[in-house]
Amino acid sequence: MRAAFLERFGGPEVIQYGELPDPPIGPRRVLVRVAAVAVNPIDTYIRGGAFKIAAPLPYIVGRDLAGTVVEVG
């Protein structure tokens, strides 16, 4: 899959765009073919380290999306 992601937290320069492995589909998860995504203020706070979360790296930027469900776990 293609994604905007972070391998470390910091300024806008840490955002990368490229290929990542498809995530595993387990119980209570769905795989979505994304048509559009939005990055909102909380995403910028997380990226910059101002809002601490327990996030595995690479961290995929953007949580608001529209698309088609292609697989259900």
Buried (B, 14 or more C-beta within 10 A) or exposed (E): EEBBBBEEBEEEEBBBEEEEEEEEEEEEEEBEEEEEBEBEEEBEEBBEEEEEEEEEEBBBBBEEEEEEEEEEE
